[in-house]
Amino acid sequence: MSTDEEKTPISPDDAIAPSDEEAQQQMYGFIAEQMQAGFDRPTIAQTLEETGVAKEVAHNITETVTKEISEMVESEQVTPAAIGLASVGGMIAALIGGAVWAGLVIVSGYEVGYVAWGIGVLSGFAVAF
């Protein structure tokens, strides 16, 4: 989006009743969409007010949702320690798998390709988990 274009808030599909659980989920989704589109908290709260949500409720729910989303984003960030641990796990899995594959080659006299693929999958799982 260029800097010359003006952002237009997206309005919620239905009137929102804060006590209704489904409507609250819609409101959470709406706030998340607005945040992703680049709108700030006051603009999002004002848009909610325009749909009939009480001013205090609109501001409180916007503040709550933005804090929850920010906390989720922070908790899902990858740390250098996690990267190091994943790398070590992948290397260990690759070494163990390579030793097993070498043993199979020595015992059978054949280089079995699908075993090498299995070692790659094993190493990948070690890094992912």
JODAWO-V510452 format. One record per pair of residues at least 24 apart in sequence whose C-alpha atoms are under 7 Angstrom apart, sorted by the first residue. I is the first residue (numbers start at 1). J is the second residue. If there is no record, write none. Layout:
BEGIN
i:I j:J
i:I j:J
END
This chain:
BEGIN
i:9 j:47
i:11 j:47
i:15 j:51
i:15 j:52
i:16 j:53
i:28 j:65
i:31 j:62
i:86 j:126
i:86 j:127
i:86 j:128
i:87 j:127
i:89 j:126
i:89 j:127
i:90 j:123
i:90 j:124
i:90 j:126
i:90 j:127
i:93 j:122
i:93 j:123
i:93 j:126
i:94 j:119
i:94 j:123
END
